[in-house]
Amino acid sequence: MVKSDTAAPQSGQLRVELLIVGGGIMGLWAALHAERQGIDTLLVDEGPLARGASGGLLGALMPHMPDRWSEKKQFQFDALIGLEEEVGRMEAETGLSAGYRRSGRLIPLPKPHLRVIAERHCKDAETHWHHGARSFSWTPLDASPAGTDWPSEEFMAAGIVYDTFAARVSPRSLTAMLTARLNEALHVRIIENSGVALLHPETHIARLSDGRTVAFGHCIIAAGHRSFPMLESLGAPLPLPLGQPVKGQAALLKADIDPALPLLYLDGLYIVPHEGGYAAIGSTSEDRFDDPGSTDEQLEELIGRARGLAPALRDAEVVERWAGLRPKAIDRDPMVGPHPDHPRIHALTGGFKVSFGLAHRLAEAAVAGIAGRLENDANGLPQSFTLHHHIVIAARNA
């Protein structure tokens, strides 16, 4: 809970330039960028680091469709390119692996009209999917380049699309690598199992659940879906919430498959090969749920669909079932930047299904704005990503 009231600084309290609330993928990247900027930072989390939605299984890094190109699509394209560079840098620094691979994606085309659309998107990719000397393609094919069991031919009446830009990362390996890097940081301290119980935006004081207080210059709220009520409490009441938690269920299967296989995608089903012969299956999107941490028949249905789509997984053992809550902002896009009433309180949340592909870039923009490296409040982000934009949507959509 965040409460806006007055509180005088207490003796012996912690004092930092930047307080980051939330140790998921967003908060971890924000802390790393603060470290690189030399900003005295405290990262706090109500539990262990990266145990919420950031501790999931999928790790799919899939671009937007290459048609109807926009500022938002260009931002995502550049971010996905940049993530490859960031991962390489951190792997060199830590000696750890993030389980990253640009393995591409296969999308079966079960109906003839989908082939027509795919041919059009092929030309769109030729126009937009470029970075320096590198080009990526969206190519309609008659047969899968990965063989007849990846995917099953019964889903390919009109062929298949091969997207060479998509990639994957191991969520747990990436967050473990970020945590290892931060454990060696010179400017970042970490407090786990103690979230923010009270936040006083006027006096820049936070009280932690363990009783300690923190005086801060700036605060980044990166607490996933818990960020929304925290941010709402900082301003005038809104007719609609800034966002909501959406439950997702996923599974991890073990099979004798090549980790270099492309991702498979069809009608909301993701199959993501990982190192060691594992494949992650997901995910559901549930606006209503009783138990955020339980799995049920919805996941079993996904697993059954995955076995049908990819015969290589037909006899694969299910080694883990997972469920968690992802933060979906009211206008779906990420929510980043200063609060209009309290410019030293910043949002960094709402990634929903794109967090792992964009978090590094969103966090970089947020920290750069705090450090005074950028000249505008948007921090180089699409306007629809700003906290102000989401507040306007929440205020008018009653």
DOTILO-361656 format. One record per atom (N, C-alpha, C): residue in one letter; x, y, z. Coordinates in steps of 0.02 Angstrom, whole numbers, padded with zeros to 5 digits, always signed. Layout:
residues N
aXYZ ...
end
This chain:
residues 398
m+00042-00060+00000 m+00000+00000+00000 m+00044+00062+00000 v+00026+00113-00039 v+00061+00177-00040 v+00015+00230-00012 k+00041+00269+00031 k+00000+00321+00063 k+00036+00388+00056 s+00000+00437+00032 s+00027+00504+00024 s+00011+00545+00086 d+00060+00555+00129 d+00051+00598+00187 d+00118+00629+00204 t+00123+00660+00260 t+00186+00693+00279 t+00222+00650+00331 a+00287+00649+00325 a+00328+00612+00373 a+00396+00644+00377 a+00417+00662+00436 a+00482+00693+00444 a+00537+00640+00442 p+00595+00655+00410 p+00650+00608+00409 p+00671+00588+00480 q+00687+00525+00488 q+00707+00500+00553 q+00783+00490+00555 s+00811+00494+00614 s+00883+00484+00621 s+00899+00411+00607 g+00956+00400+00576 g+00979+00333+00563 g+00947+00300+00503 q+00907+00336+00466 q+00874+00306+00408 q+00924+00299+00350 l+00906+00256+00303 l+00946+00248+00243 l+00934+00308+00197 r+00986+00330+00163 r+00981+00386+00117 r+01012+00366+00050 v+00974+00372-00003 v+00999+00352-00069 v+00975+00402-00122 e+01011+00404-00177 e+00989+00445-00233 e+00928+00415-00267 l+00927+00348-00271 l+00874+00314-00308 l+00850+00253-00269 l+00785+00249-00258 l+00753+00191-00228 l+00714+00155-00284 i+00727+00091-00293 i+00691+00051-00342 i+00649+00001-00304 v+00583+00003-00315 v+00536-00040-00281 v+00517-00097-00329 g+00541-00156-00315 g+00525-00214-00357 g+00588-00243-00389 g+00599-00308-00377 g+00659-00341-00401 g+00645-00391-00456 g+00595-00377-00499 g+00583-00417-00558 g+00629-00395-00614 i+00612-00416-00675 i+00656-00400-00732 i+00663-00325-00742 m+00610-00287-00732 m+00614-00214-00740 m+00660-00183-00688 g+00648-00201-00625 g+00688-00172-00571 g+00761-00191-00576 l+00775-00253-00596 l+00845-00275-00602 l+00881-00235-00656 w+00848-00226-00713 w+00881-00187-00766 w+00890-00114-00744 a+00840-00086-00709 a+00847-00018-00685 a+00907-00011-00638 a+00915-00060-00594 a+00972-00058-00548 a+01038-00063-00585 l+01041-00104-00637 l+01103-00110-00676 l+01119-00044-00711 h+01069-00012-00741 h+01083+00051-00774 h+01101+00105-00724 a+01072+00103-00664 a+01092+00151-00612 a+01165+00139-00592 e+01184+00076-00587 e+01254+00060-00572 e+01301+00088-00625 r+01282+00080-00687 r+01324+00106-00741 r+01330+00182-00740 q+01277+00215-00715 q+01277+00288-00710 q+01310+00312-00646 g+01328+00266-00602 g+01359+00286-00538 g+01310+00316-00489 i+01246+00296-00493 i+01194+00323-00449 i+01188+00280-00387 d+01192+00311-00329 d+01184+00274-00265 d+01112+00248-00261 t+01104+00182-00262 t+01038+00152-00272 t+01024+00098-00220 l+00961+00094-00200 l+00937+00040-00157 l+00880+00005-00194 l+00887-00060-00204 l+00836-00102-00235 l+00803-00144-00181 v+00736-00137-00174 v+00700-00174-00123 v+00647-00217-00155 d+00635-00276-00127 d+00582-00320-00152 d+00549-00354-00092 e+00483-00362-00097 e+00447-00392-00042 e+00461-00466-00033 g+00491-00498-00082 g+00511-00568-00078 g+00581-00576-00104 p+00600-00636-00124 p+00665-00645-00158 p+00662-00613-00227 l+00719-00593-00253 l+00721-00562-00319 l+00695-00609-00372 a+00659-00580-00421 a+00637-00615-00482 a+00597-00678-00468 r+00553-00676-00418 r+00512-00735-00403 r+00440-00727-00425 g+00422-00671-00454 g+00354-00662-00478 g+00348-00684-00551 a+00316-00643-00592 a+00309-00659-00663 a+00376-00665-00697 s+00427-00632-00670 s+00493-00635-00700 s+00527-00703-00690 g+00498-00744-00648 g+00526-00811-00636 g+00491-00864-00677 g+00462-00846-00733 g+00424-00893-00775 g+00468-00936-00818 l+00438-00963-00871 l+00470-01015-00911 l+00481-00998-00984 l+00438-00957-01013 l+00438-00951-01087 l+00500-00918-01115 g+00507-00853-01105 g+00565-00817-01132 g+00562-00805-01206 a+00503-00804-01236 a+00496-00791-01307 a+00509-00717-01322 l+00551-00703-01371 l+00567-00635-01391 l+00544-00626-01464 m+00481-00611-01471 m+00451-00610-01538 m+00432-00539-01558 p+00450-00518-01618 p+00436-00449-01639 p+00363-00441-01659 h+00342-00378-01661 h+00278-00362-01691 h+00278-00382-01765 m+00220-00389-01794 m+00215-00401-01866 m+00248-00344-01903 p+00279-00358-01960 p+00316-00305-01996 p+00273-00257-02037 d+00207-00266-02036 d+00163-00222-02074 d+00145-00160-02034 r+00117-00110-02067 r+00094-00048-02035 r+00146-00022-01985 w+00205-00010-02011 w+00262+00009-01968 w+00248+00073-01930 s+00272+00076-01869 s+00257+00133-01825 s+00316+00146-01780 e+00312+00201-01743 e+00364+00218-01694 e+00370+00163-01642 k+00314+00135-01621 k+00315+00082-01571 k+00349+00019-01597 k+00334+00001-01659 k+00365-00059-01688 k+00440-00049-01698 q+00460+00011-01718 q+00531+00025-01725 q+00567+00022-01658 f+00534+00048-01606 f+00564+00045-01539 f+00575-00027-01518 q+00524-00070-01528 q+00531-00139-01509 q+00586-00174-01549 f+00588-00161-01614 f+00640-00191-01657 f+00709-00172-01631 d+00720-00108-01618 d+00785-00086-01593 d+00801-00116-01525 a+00750-00122-01483 a+00761-00151-01416 a+00781-00224-01421 l+00749-00261-01465 l+00766-00332-01473 l+00837-00341-01500 i+00858-00297-01544 i+00927-00297-01567 i+00974-00281-01509 g+00956-00230-01470 g+00998-00209-01414 g+01004-00261-01360 l+00951-00302-01350 l+00955-00353-01299 l+01010-00404-01314 e+01016-00421-01377 e+01070-00468-01396 e+01138-00440-01376 e+01148-00376-01387 e+01211-00343-01368 e+01220-00341-01292 e+01166-00324-01257 e+01169-00321-01184 e+01185-00389-01153 v+01152-00441-01178 v+01165-00508-01152 v+01237-00528-01163 g+01264-00514-01222 g+01334-00530-01235 g+01380-00494-01188 r+01365-00431-01174 r+01407-00392-01127 r+01406-00422-01057 m+01346-00439-01033 m+01341-00466-00965 m+01369-00536-00959 e+01361-00576-01011 e+01390-00644-01008 e+01466-00639-01003 a+01495-00590-01037 a+01567-00580-01033 a+01587-00556-00963 e+01545-00514-00932 e+01561-00487-00866 e+01553-00538-00811 t+01504-00583-00817 t+01488-00629-00763 t+01512-00700-00774 g+01525-00719-00836 g+01542-00788-00851 g+01482-00835-00851 l+01422-00807-00846 l+01360-00846-00845 l+01326-00843-00913 s+01277-00887-00923 s+01238-00888-00984 s+01166-00867-00970 a+01138-00828-01016 a+01068-00808-01011 a+01023-00855-01051 g+01050-00905-01083 g+01010-00950-01124 g+00980-00914-01184 y+01017-00865-01211 y+00993-00826-01268 y+01012-00860-01334 r+00965-00858-01382 r+00979-00883-01449 r+00929-00851-01498 r+00955-00824-01553 r+00911-00799-01606 r+00895-00858-01651 s+00847-00897-01631 s+00831-00960-01664 s+00775-00954-01715 g+00742-00896-01719 g+00689-00887-01767 g+00622-00916-01743 r+00572-00909-01785 r+00504-00930-01767 r+00470-00960-01828 l+00431-01013-01817 l+00390-01043-01870 l+00317-01033-01853 i+00278-01010-01902 i+00206-00998-01893 i+00169-01037-01947 p+00137-01092-01930 p+00099-01130-01980 p+00042-01088-02010 l+00025-01102-02072 l-00028-01068-02108 l-00082-01120-02125 p-00132-01129-02083 p-00181-01182-02094 p-00234-01166-02147 k-00239-01102-02168 k-00291-01083-02216 k-00261-01042-02273 p-00288-01048-02334 p-00259-01015-02393 p-00253-00939-02387 h-00303-00906-02357 h-00299-00833-02354 h-00240-00809-02311 l-00217-00852-02265 l-00160-00833-02223 l-00096-00830-02264 r-00092-00871-02317 r-00033-00869-02360 r-00029-00802-02397 v-00087-00777-02418 v-00088-00712-02453 v-00063-00657-02406 i-00086-00658-02344 i-00063-00609-02296 i+00012-00616-02282 a+00035-00678-02277 a+00106-00690-02264 a+00150-00664-02320 e+00128-00671-02382 e+00166-00645-02439 e+00172-00569-02434 r+00120-00537-02413 r+00122-00464-02405 r+00170-00445-02348 h+00167-00481-02294 h+00212-00466-02237 h+00285-00479-02255 c+00296-00525-02300 c+00365-00538-02323 c+00395-00475-02352 k+00357-00439-02392 k+00382-00376-02421 k+00390-00323-02367 d+00345-00323-02318 d+00351-00274-02263 d+00416-00285-02225 a+00434-00348-02212 a+00496-00363-02176 a+00557-00341-02216 e+00554-00351-02282 e+00609-00329-02325 e+00621-00254-02319 t+00567-00217-02307 t+00571-00144-02301 t+00596-00122-02232 h+00573-00156-02179 h+00583-00129-02111 h+00632-00168-02068 w+00643-00231-02079 w+00683-00271-02033 w+00757-00268-02052 h+00788-00211-02040 h+00859-00201-02054 h+00892-00168-01994 h+00954-00187-01982 h+00995-00154-01930 h+01067-00156-01955 g+01091-00098-01976 g+01158-00096-02005 g+01161-00141-02066 a+01210-00186-02066 a+01217-00232-02122 a+01174-00294-02114 r+01139-00300-02058 r+01099-00360-02046 r+01027-00350-02069 s+01000-00403-02099 s+00930-00403-02121 s+00897-00467-02096 f+00832-00462-02082 f+00794-00519-02058 f+00733-00527-02103 s+00707-00588-02106 s+00654-00602-02155 s+00593-00634-02123 w+00538-00627-02159 w+00473-00658-02143 w+00454-00695-02207 t+00472-00758-02212 t+00469-00794-02275 t+00417-00849-02276 p+00368-00846-02320 p+00321-00902-02328 p+00355-00960-02364 l+00347-01021-02337 l+00376-01081-02367 l+00322-01134-02375 d+00337-01183-02416 d+00290-01238-02425 d+00300-01293-02373 a+00359-01298-02345 a+00374-01350-02295 a+00416-01320-02239 s+00414-01352-02181 s+00452-01327-02124 s+00527-01341-02134 p+00569-01291-02124 p+00642-01302-02127 p+00668-01345-02070 a+00625-01358-02020 a+00646-01398-01962 a+00622-01470-01965 g+00591-01490-02020 g+00569-01560-02026 g+00495-01569-02014 t+00471-01629-02027 t+00399-01643-02027 t+00368-01646-01957 d+00409-01652-01905 d+00380-01654-01837 d+00388-01588-01800 w+00407-01536-01836 w+00415-01470-01804 w+00396-01415-01853 p+00331-01401-01864 p+00272-01431-01832 p+00244-01488-01874 s+00188-01515-01852 s+00153-01566-01889 s+00126-01537-01955 e+00130-01576-02008 e+00107-01552-02073 e+00032-01540-02076 e-00006-01569-02030 e-00079-01560-02031 e-00100-01488-02019 f-00054-01446-01992 f-00070-01376-01979 f-00045-01331-02035 m-00018-01360-02089 m+00017-01321-02140 m-00017-01327-02208 a-00082-01324-02210 a-00118-01331-02274 a-00096-01278-02325 a-00078-01218-02300 a-00056-01164-02345 a+00018-01148-02335 g+00055-01192-02303 g+00126-01181-02293 g+00143-01158-02223 i+00197-01121-02218 i+00223-01099-02153 i+00264-01036-02162 v+00265-00993-02113 v+00308-00933-02113 v+00370-00947-02072 y+00427-00927-02098 y+00490-00931-02061 y+00513-00860-02047 d+00509-00840-01984 d+00531-00774-01960 d+00601-00783-01931 t+00651-00751-01962 t+00720-00760-01939 t+00741-00710-01885 f+00695-00665-01865 f+00714-00615-01815 f+00699-00637-01744 a+00649-00679-01733 a+00629-00699-01665 a+00686-00734-01629 a+00685-00728-01563 a+00738-00758-01522 a+00706-00783-01457 r+00747-00810-01414 r+00723-00832-01348 r+00779-00823-01297 v+00758-00820-01234 v+00805-00814-01178 v+00775-00855-01121 s+00817-00880-01077 s+00792-00913-01017 s+00777-00860-00964 p+00713-00851-00946 p+00698-00799-00896 p+00738-00806-00832 r+00743-00867-00807 r+00778-00876-00743 r+00853-00868-00750 s+00880-00888-00807 s+00952-00878-00817 s+00969-00804-00824 l+00926-00767-00860 l+00940-00696-00869 l+00934-00659-00803 t+00882-00672-00764 t+00876-00637-00700 t+00931-00658-00652 a+00953-00721-00655 a+01008-00743-00612 a+01073-00707-00632 m+01082-00696-00696 m+01141-00661-00719 m+01140-00588-00698 l+01082-00556-00704 l+01075-00487-00680 l+01088-00482-00605 t+01061-00530-00568 t+01071-00529-00495 t+01145-00538-00478 a+01178-00584-00513 a+01250-00594-00501 a+01290-00531-00516 r+01271-00497-00569 r+01306-00435-00587 r+01294-00382-00533 l+01233-00377-00508 l+01217-00327-00457 l+01249-00343-00390 n+01260-00407-00376 n+01294-00425-00314 n+01366-00401-00312 e+01394-00385-00370 e+01462-00357-00374 e+01461-00281-00385 a+01403-00251-00383 a+01396-00180-00399 a+01428-00136-00344 l+01453-00079-00366 l+01483-00031-00319 l+01432+00018-00292 h+01378+00029-00329 h+01331+00083-00312 h+01261+00059-00295 v+01250-00007-00296 v+01184-00035-00285 v+01183-00080-00223 r+01136-00067-00178 r+01123-00112-00122 r+01055-00146-00132 i+01048-00205-00106 i+00987-00244-00116 i+00958-00265-00049 i+00893-00256-00039 i+00857-00281+00019 i+00801-00325-00006 e+00803-00389+00010 e+00751-00436-00008 e+00704-00448+00051 n+00645-00474+00035 n+00595-00491+00086 n+00574-00432+00129 s+00573-00373+00098 s+00550-00313+00133 s+00530-00262+00081 g+00465-00259+00066 g+00441-00212+00018 g+00426-00144+00049 v+00398-00099+00009 v+00380-00033+00034 v+00310-00035+00063 a+00304-00020+00127 a+00239-00019+00160 a+00205+00049+00153 l+00243+00103+00156 l+00217+00171+00150 l+00265+00212+00108 l+00238+00254+00065 l+00278+00298+00024 l+00253+00369+00032 h+00297+00416+00048 h+00279+00485+00060 h+00310+00527+00003 p+00272+00539-00051 p+00302+00571-00109 p+00322+00643-00099 e+00288+00679-00053 e+00306+00749-00042 e+00374+00756-00007 t+00387+00712+00042 t+00449+00717+00079 t+00502+00668+00056 h+00484+00626+00007 h+00531+00577-00021 h+00558+00530+00033 i+00510+00503+00070 i+00525+00454+00122 i+00485+00391+00109 a+00517+00334+00114 a+00482+00269+00109 a+00494+00231+00173 r+00441+00197+00197 r+00448+00153+00254 r+00441+00081+00229 l+00491+00040+00245 l+00491-00029+00223 l+00451-00072+00271 s+00432-00130+00249 s+00391-00174+00290 s+00430-00201+00350 d+00496-00197+00348 d+00535-00219+00406 d+00546-00163+00456 g+00515-00105+00444 g+00519-00049+00491 g+00570+00004+00474 r+00617-00011+00431 r+00667+00039+00412 r+00637+00093+00368 t+00667+00151+00368 t+00645+00205+00324 t+00702+00223+00276 v+00682+00248+00218 v+00729+00265+00165 v+00713+00336+00141 a+00762+00380+00142 a+00756+00445+00111 a+00786+00441+00042 f+00748+00462-00009 f+00772+00453-00078 f+00766+00518-00117 g+00807+00523-00169 g+00801+00578-00216 g+00748+00564-00268 h+00750+00504-00297 h+00701+00480-00345 h+00680+00409-00326 c+00621+00390-00348 c+00597+00322-00335 c+00567+00294-00400 i+00588+00234-00418 i+00560+00198-00475 i+00515+00142-00447 i+00452+00143-00467 i+00405+00091-00446 i+00403+00038-00501 a+00434-00019-00488 a+00440-00073-00537 a+00417-00138-00507 a+00360-00135-00473 a+00335-00192-00433 a+00283-00232-00471 g+00289-00237-00537 g+00242-00277-00575 g+00171-00252-00568 h+00122-00298-00562 h+00052-00277-00556 h+00038-00239-00492 r+00081-00247-00441 r+00072-00209-00379 r+00088-00135-00388 s+00120-00119-00443 s+00136-00049-00457 s+00073-00007-00469 f+00021-00037-00498 f-00037+00002-00519 f-00071+00036-00460 p-00090+00000-00406 p-00121+00036-00350 p-00073+00085-00316 m-00008+00070-00317 m+00040+00117-00288 m+00039+00182-00326 l+00040+00178-00391 l+00041+00238-00433 l-00026+00275-00429 e-00081+00238-00427 e-00147+00270-00423 e-00154+00312-00360 s-00124+00289-00306 s-00132+00324-00241 s-00095+00390-00239 l-00053+00403-00288 l-00012+00464-00286 l-00049+00526-00313 g-00104+00516-00348 g-00139+00573-00377 g-00213+00573-00360 a-00250+00613-00397 a-00322+00616-00387 a-00353+00548-00405 p-00409+00530-00373 p-00441+00466-00389 p-00458+00460-00463 l-00448+00401-00490 l-00462+00388-00561 l-00524+00345-00567 p-00565+00355-00618 p-00625+00314-00626 p-00609+00241-00641 l-00553+00228-00672 l-00532+00160-00688 l-00461+00148-00663 p-00444+00085-00645 p-00376+00070-00623 p-00326+00078-00680 l-00265+00093-00662 l-00212+00101-00712 l-00192+00035-00745 g-00208-00020-00713 g-00191-00085-00742 g-00218-00141-00699 q-00203-00202-00719 q-00228-00259-00682 q-00179-00318-00688 p-00182-00365-00641 p-00143-00426-00649 p-00179-00474-00696 v-00142-00507-00738 v-00169-00559-00783 v-00131-00623-00769 k-00168-00675-00751 k-00136-00738-00734 k-00114-00774-00798 g-00055-00801-00796 g-00030-00843-00850 g-00007-00910-00824 q-00021-00963-00861 q+00002-01030-00844 q+00048-01055-00899 a+00100-01091-00880 a+00148-01118-00928 a+00175-01184-00901 a+00210-01220-00945 a+00239-01285-00926 a+00307-01292-00958 l+00348-01335-00927 l+00413-01351-00954 l+00416-01426-00968 l+00431-01444-01030 l+00435-01514-01051 l+00507-01533-01066 k+00523-01596-01056 k+00591-01622-01070 k+00585-01673-01126 a+00621-01660-01181 a+00619-01705-01238 a+00687-01704-01272 d+00698-01750-01316 d+00760-01754-01354 d+00755-01710-01416 i+00757-01644-01405 i+00751-01597-01460 i+00813-01552-01463 d+00826-01526-01522 d+00882-01482-01533 d+00866-01413-01505 p+00907-01385-01461 p+00892-01319-01432 p+00894-01263-01484 a+00921-01277-01543 a+00924-01226-01595 a+00860-01223-01637 l+00812-01267-01623 l+00749-01266-01660 l+00715-01198-01654 p+00681-01175-01707 p+00643-01113-01702 p+00584-01120-01654 l+00563-01063-01627 l+00502-01061-01588 l+00442-01079-01633 l+00391-01108-01604 l+00329-01120-01640 l+00274-01075-01610 y+00232-01048-01654 y+00177-01007-01631 y+00116-01021-01674 l+00058-01032-01641 l-00005-01041-01677 l-00063-01026-01631 d-00104-00978-01650 d-00167-00963-01614 d-00157-00955-01538 g-00107-00915-01519 g-00095-00901-01448 g-00053-00952-01412 l-00035-01007-01444 l+00008-01058-01414 l+00081-01046-01432 y+00123-01043-01382 y+00195-01035-01391 y+00230-01099-01371 i+00277-01121-01413 i+00322-01176-01395 i+00393-01150-01404 v+00431-01147-01349 v+00496-01115-01350 v+00550-01165-01331 p+00591-01188-01379 p+00646-01233-01362 p+00699-01197-01320 h+00726-01232-01271 h+00780-01205-01229 h+00838-01256-01227 e+00892-01234-01197 e+00951-01277-01193 e+00935-01340-01153 g+00971-01393-01169 g+00963-01456-01132 g+00904-01498-01155 g+00873-01482-01212 g+00817-01521-01236 g+00751-01503-01205 y+00747-01446-01172 y+00684-01425-01141 y+00643-01384-01190 a+00578-01384-01179 a+00533-01341-01217 a+00482-01311-01169 a+00475-01245-01171 a+00425-01211-01130 a+00361-01202-01170 i+00305-01214-01137 i+00239-01210-01169 i+00198-01157-01133 g+00166-01113-01171 g+00123-01064-01139 g+00084-01025-01190 s+00047-00977-01168 s+00027-00970-01099 s-00045-00946-01098 t-00079-00956-01043 t-00147-00931-01036 t-00146-00856-01020 s-00202-00823-01030 s-00211-00753-01010 s-00279-00749-00976 e-00278-00747-00909 e-00339-00752-00869 e-00350-00688-00829 d-00403-00651-00849 d-00420-00590-00812 d-00453-00606-00745 r-00485-00665-00741 r-00518-00685-00679 r-00489-00751-00656 f-00476-00755-00591 f-00444-00815-00563 f-00455-00816-00488 d-00452-00875-00459 d-00459-00882-00387 d-00391-00886-00353 d-00345-00924-00382 d-00280-00936-00352 d-00226-00918-00403 p-00188-00864-00392 p-00139-00843-00442 p-00081-00892-00451 g-00070-00936-00403 g-00013-00981-00407 g-00029-01052-00426 s-00092-01066-00442 s-00112-01135-00457 s-00117-01146-00532 t-00109-01209-00553 t-00120-01228-00623 t-00181-01273-00627 d-00212-01275-00686 d-00274-01313-00691 d-00283-01341-00761 e-00345-01357-00779 e-00358-01390-00842 e-00343-01345-00902 q-00340-01279-00892 q-00321-01235-00948 q-00250-01249-00970 l-00206-01261-00923 l-00138-01278-00941 l-00134-01347-00972 e-00172-01394-00947 e-00171-01461-00976 e-00194-01459-01049 e-00242-01415-01063 e-00265-01408-01132 e-00209-01381-01176 l-00171-01332-01150 l-00115-01305-01188 l-00063-01358-01202 i-00048-01399-01152 i+00002-01452-01161 i-00022-01501-01215 g-00087-01518-01213 g-00114-01562-01264 g-00109-01532-01334 r-00124-01467-01340 r-00117-01434-01405 r-00044-01433-01429 a+00002-01423-01382 a+00073-01422-01399 a+00096-01490-01425 r+00073-01544-01394 r+00092-01611-01416 r+00065-01624-01487 g+00005-01597-01502 g-00022-01606-01568 g+00015-01564-01621 l+00033-01503-01602 l+00068-01459-01649 l+00138-01482-01662 a+00172-01507-01611 a+00242-01529-01618 a+00248-01602-01598 p+00244-01648-01646 p+00249-01720-01630 p+00312-01739-01592 a+00365-01699-01598 a+00426-01713-01560 a+00415-01710-01485 l+00360-01678-01464 l+00345-01672-01392 l+00291-01721-01369 r+00271-01766-01413 r+00214-01809-01398 r+00224-01850-01334 d+00284-01874-01323 d+00298-01915-01264 d+00342-01879-01213 a+00349-01813-01221 a+00393-01775-01176 a+00365-01772-01106 e+00409-01778-01057 e+00389-01774-00986 e+00377-01701-00967 v+00324-01689-00930 v+00312-01622-00902 v+00350-01618-00836 v+00402-01577-00836 v+00445-01573-00776 v+00425-01515-00730 e+00386-01467-00755 e+00364-01413-00712 e+00300-01381-00740 r+00254-01365-00696 r+00196-01324-00712 r+00201-01260-00672 w+00187-01204-00704 w+00199-01138-00673 w+00139-01092-00684 a+00126-01049-00636 a+00076-00996-00644 a+00101-00933-00609 g+00082-00876-00636 g+00102-00813-00606 g+00060-00756-00634 l+00069-00696-00605 l+00030-00638-00624 l+00073-00588-00662 r+00050-00568-00721 r+00086-00520-00762 r+00050-00453-00760 p+00088-00397-00764 p+00056-00331-00759 p+00033-00305-00827 k-00032-00296-00835 k-00061-00270-00897 k-00088-00200-00883 a-00057-00150-00914 a-00079-00081-00905 a-00145-00068-00942 i-00179-00015-00924 i-00246-00002-00951 i-00244+00005-01027 d-00191+00033-01054 d-00185+00040-01127 d-00137-00011-01156 r-00123-00064-01118 r-00084-00123-01138 r-00009-00110-01145 d+00010-00053-01173 d+00081-00038-01181 d+00115-00031-01112 p+00182-00037-01110 p+00217-00025-01047 p+00203+00045-01019 m+00216+00052-00955 m+00201+00114-00919 m+00265+00139-00887 v+00292+00194-00913 v+00359+00217-00893 v+00359+00292-00885 g+00398+00316-00837 g+00409+00388-00833 g+00383+00420-00770 p+00394+00485-00761 p+00377+00520-00699 p+00302+00529-00691 h+00281+00530-00628 h+00212+00545-00612 h+00200+00619-00622 p+00145+00639-00655 p+00135+00711-00669 p+00129+00754-00606 d+00106+00725-00550 d+00099+00764-00488 d+00161+00759-00444 h+00200+00707-00455 h+00260+00695-00413 h+00317+00673-00459 p+00352+00721-00490 p+00400+00705-00542 p+00461+00665-00519 r+00469+00657-00453 r+00524+00615-00430 r+00503+00542-00418 i+00439+00527-00430 i+00414+00459-00427 i+00402+00436-00499 h+00433+00380-00517 h+00432+00357-00586 h+00402+00287-00591 a+00364+00276-00644 a+00337+00210-00658 a+00385+00171-00703 l+00386+00105-00693 l+00423+00059-00737 l+00389-00009-00732 t+00334-00016-00769 t+00294-00076-00761 t+00251-00086-00824 g+00204-00133-00820 g+00156-00143-00873 g+00181-00179-00934 g+00236-00216-00928 g+00263-00250-00987 g+00219-00305-01014 f+00178-00336-00970 f+00133-00390-00989 f+00171-00445-01026 k+00162-00451-01091 k+00194-00506-01129 k+00260-00487-01162 v+00282-00424-01154 v+00342-00402-01190 v+00398-00381-01143 s+00391-00395-01078 s+00439-00369-01029 s+00511-00389-01044 f+00523-00453-01059 f+00592-00475-01067 f+00625-00446-01129 g+00585-00429-01179 g+00614-00399-01239 g+00627-00325-01234 l+00591-00291-01189 l+00595-00218-01185 l+00624-00191-01120 a+00626-00232-01068 a+00642-00206-01001 a+00709-00169-00999 h+00759-00195-01034 h+00825-00163-01032 h+00822-00092-01060 r+00783-00084-01113 r+00778-00018-01145 r+00733+00029-01105 l+00678+00003-01079 l+00633+00045-01038 l+00669+00069-00975 a+00706+00024-00943 a+00742+00043-00883 a+00798+00093-00898 e+00831+00083-00954 e+00884+00131-00974 e+00855+00201-00983 a+00797+00205-01015 a+00766+00270-01026 a+00744+00302-00960 a+00716+00261-00915 a+00694+00288-00851 a+00753+00315-00811 v+00807+00277-00808 v+00866+00297-00769 v+00901+00357-00802 a+00903+00357-00868 a+00935+00414-00902 a+00897+00478-00888 g+00831+00475-00885 g+00792+00534-00868 g+00806+00558-00798 i+00812+00512-00751 i+00827+00529-00682 i+00896+00560-00676 a+00943+00533-00714 a+01012+00557-00711 a+01022+00622-00749 g+00969+00646-00783 g+00974+00708-00820 g+01009+00702-00886 r+01011+00640-00913 r+01045+00629-00977 r+01000+00644-01037 l+00934+00650-01025 l+00887+00664-01079 l+00850+00729-01064 e+00826+00761-01117 e+00798+00828-01109 e+00722+00829-01102 n+00688+00771-01112 n+00615+00773-01107 n+00590+00717-01063 d+00529+00726-01039 d+00500+00678-00992 d+00486+00611-01024 a+00478+00609-01091 a+00463+00546-01124 a+00524+00500-01126 n+00583+00527-01115 n+00644+00486-01111 n+00655+00445-01174 g+00636+00473-01231 g+00648+00438-01294 g+00600+00382-01308 l+00546+00375-01270 l+00499+00320-01277 l+00440+00341-01320 p+00405+00294-01352 p+00342+00311-01384 p+00294+00343-01334 q+00256+00392-01357 q+00213+00429-01312 q+00164+00384-01275 s+00141+00330-01308 s+00093+00285-01277 s+00122+00245-01221 f+00188+00247-01212 f+00221+00211-01157 f+00223+00251-01093 t+00208+00315-01095 t+00218+00357-01037 t+00164+00347-00985 l+00182+00357-00922 l+00134+00353-00867 l+00079+00404-00878 h+00097+00464-00900 h+00047+00516-00911 h-00007+00492-00961 h+00013+00459-01014 h-00034+00434-01063 h-00084+00386-01031 h-00059+00341-00990 h-00103+00291-00959 h-00151+00325-00910 i-00126+00375-00874 i-00171+00411-00828 i-00227+00446-00866 v-00212+00475-00923 v-00264+00507-00964 v-00315+00455-00987 i-00292+00396-01008 i-00338+00343-01030 i-00383+00322-00971 a-00353+00312-00913 a-00392+00290-00854 a-00444+00343-00834 a-00427+00407-00845 a-00472+00461-00825 a-00530+00470-00873 r-00522+00452-00936 r-00575+00466-00985 r-00615+00405-01005 n-00594+00345-00986 n-00626+00284-01008 n-00677+00257-00958 a-00703+00299-00916 a-00751+00276-00866 a-00816+00256-00900 
end
